[in-house]
Amino acid sequence: MKSIEFFKETISTEMHAALEAINEEALLNAAQLIWDAEAAGNRIHITGIGKPAHIAGYMASLMSSTGTPTYYLHGTEAVHGSCGQLREGDVVIAISNSGETAELKATALAVRNNGCKVISVTGNPESWLAKFADAHITAAVSNEGGPLNRAPRASILVETLMLQALSVVLQDKRAITPQEYVKRHPGGALGQLRDNEK
């Protein structure tokens, strides 16, 4: 099918471009905000609206399992009481492809008004959210890879990729051991020490 071939070619192109575009300085800037917050006894949260909300949940789990305890902050409930999970000095990672989503703007403003720092992950470094944030990670794509070029496909993958890269930076500094990882993830095959790790 032509549509499947188009999808394969587009995703391959977008992922290759994203890997080439990984900005180490941007990742280190974001990581430093997180390290500073943790050093002061504060916490990390992650939020998004729509499809990025699912990525936020996954990344909260991944980062927590690799040494950076991270809490999911509901993108719209934040302005209806869930900002109560924040305390001054916390860091909130906010994901939005456009960086212009009205609901996430309201959440970002509420986060800032609660004395927290914001790390943005957007496809547009000139967007409102990118400029509002204390640190920004670009996750840009030129095509989503599907009919209409609207439904988030490539953008979701690239946002995930950039946040996975951030998680690698954070884990690398902590140098957690296999034993520490297994304590956080005792279930399944990942929860078993390999022969060379015992």
SVG drawing of the C-alpha trace seen along z (x, -y; Angstrom):
<svg xmlns="http://www.w3.org/2000/svg" viewBox="-11 -33 41 49">
<polyline fill="none" stroke="black" stroke-width="0.4" points="0.0,0.0 1.2,-3.5 0.1,-4.8 2.2,-2.3 5.3,-3.0 4.8,-6.7 4.5,-6.1 7.6,-3.9 9.6,-6.5 8.4,-9.4 9.0,-7.9 12.5,-6.7 13.3,-10.2 11.9,-12.0 13.6,-9.7 16.9,-10.0 16.6,-13.8 15.6,-13.8 18.7,-11.7 20.9,-14.1 19.2,-17.1 19.6,-16.0 21.0,-19.1 23.3,-18.1 23.3,-21.6 19.5,-21.7 19.5,-18.3 22.1,-19.4 20.3,-22.7 17.1,-20.7 19.0,-18.1 20.6,-20.9 17.2,-22.3 16.3,-18.8 19.5,-18.2 19.2,-21.6 15.7,-20.9 16.6,-17.5 19.5,-18.9 17.1,-21.3 14.8,-18.5 12.2,-19.2 10.5,-17.0 10.0,-16.4 6.6,-16.2 5.6,-15.8 2.5,-16.8 0.8,-17.0 -2.5,-17.4 -4.0,-14.7 -1.5,-12.3 1.4,-13.9 -0.3,-13.1 0.2,-9.4 3.9,-10.1 4.0,-12.0 2.7,-8.9 5.3,-6.6 8.2,-9.0 7.2,-9.4 7.5,-5.7 10.8,-5.4 12.5,-8.2 11.4,-6.9 12.7,-3.4 16.1,-4.8 16.8,-7.0 14.7,-10.2 11.5,-9.9 8.9,-11.7 5.2,-12.3 2.5,-12.6 0.7,-15.9 -2.7,-15.8 -2.7,-18.4 -6.1,-19.9 -6.8,-18.8 -3.7,-20.8 -5.8,-24.0 -8.7,-22.3 -6.7,-21.4 -4.0,-19.0 -1.4,-21.8 -1.7,-20.9 0.8,-18.1 3.4,-20.8 5.5,-22.6 7.7,-25.7 11.0,-24.8 9.6,-21.7 10.3,-21.2 7.5,-20.4 8.2,-19.0 5.5,-20.1 5.0,-18.4 3.2,-20.0 3.9,-19.7 2.6,-23.1 3.6,-24.8 0.4,-26.8 -2.3,-24.6 -4.6,-26.7 -5.1,-24.2 -1.4,-23.6 -0.7,-27.4 -3.1,-27.6 -1.3,-24.7 2.1,-26.2 1.0,-29.5 -0.4,-27.8 2.8,-25.8 4.9,-29.0 2.5,-30.7 3.1,-27.9 6.8,-28.7 7.9,-25.9 10.3,-25.8 9.2,-24.6 11.0,-22.5 9.2,-22.5 9.3,-19.9 7.8,-21.3 8.1,-21.0 8.4,-24.7 11.2,-26.5 9.5,-29.8 6.2,-28.8 4.7,-30.4 5.5,-27.4 9.1,-27.2 9.7,-30.8 7.9,-30.7 9.9,-27.8 13.1,-27.9 14.6,-25.3 13.5,-24.0 14.0,-20.8 13.0,-20.9 11.2,-17.8 10.4,-19.0 9.0,-17.0 8.1,-18.1 5.5,-15.4 3.4,-13.2 3.5,-10.3 -0.2,-9.8 -3.2,-11.0 -4.0,-14.7 -0.6,-15.2 -2.5,-15.9 -2.8,-12.9 0.3,-12.9 2.5,-10.0 6.0,-11.2 5.8,-14.0 4.9,-11.6 7.8,-9.4 10.3,-12.3 9.0,-13.8 9.5,-10.4 13.0,-10.1 14.0,-13.5 12.7,-12.7 14.4,-9.3 17.7,-11.1 17.1,-13.3 16.5,-10.2 19.8,-8.8 21.6,-11.9 20.0,-11.8 20.7,-8.1 24.3,-8.4 25.1,-10.9 23.5,-8.7 25.4,-5.6 22.8,-3.4 23.9,0.2 22.0,3.3 21.1,4.1 19.6,0.6 17.6,0.9 16.2,4.3 15.1,2.9 13.0,0.3 11.8,2.9 11.5,6.3 8.9,7.7 9.3,9.5 12.5,10.4 13.9,6.9 13.7,7.5 16.2,10.4 20.0,9.9 22.0,11.3 24.8,13.7 27.4,11.0 25.7,8.7 25.5,11.0"/>
</svg>
